[in-house]
Amino acid sequence: MPALARNPRLGVASRSLAAIGGGYLAANLFVLAFARLAPLAPRDAQDAGMMLGFVLFALAAIWAFACRSAWQAWAGILGVALLCGLVVLPGGGA
């Protein structure tokens, strides 16, 4: 049995780290991806992306504590970060 399943405190700590650290990473990569893909002026796209990034950060926190396990929380949040990161990489996206 994994240590996270045996000790509830480790599960809460892991979910908190996923919500704070992973949510921050996903939100920042989302801002960069949105600014790159949005058909707006660069400054407007960046501002709109930042506002939506706050929403994504809040949703990541909700997701982290709504999942059945801490592993699922990490997978979901890092999956979003990976998708946004692929857009940000040179040659990715549009």
C-alpha positions, 0 to 999 in steps of 0.5 A: 500500500502506498504511503499516501494511502496509509497516512492521510496527512501525506495525502493532504500535503501532496494535494496541497502541493499539487494545488499550489505548485502544480496549479501555479505552473499550469496557470502560468503556462496557460497564460503563455499559451493563450497569449500565443494562440489568441487572435488579439493584440499581444498585450490584450491577449496577455491580459486576458490570459492572465485573468483566465489564469486566475480562474485556472489556478482556482480550478486546479485547487478545487480539482486537487481536493475533489479527486479520489487520490492524490495521484489523480490530482497530480496527473490532472494538473500536470496533464494540463500543464503539459498540454499548455507547455507543448503549445509554448514550445518553439514550433508548437501551436499555431 
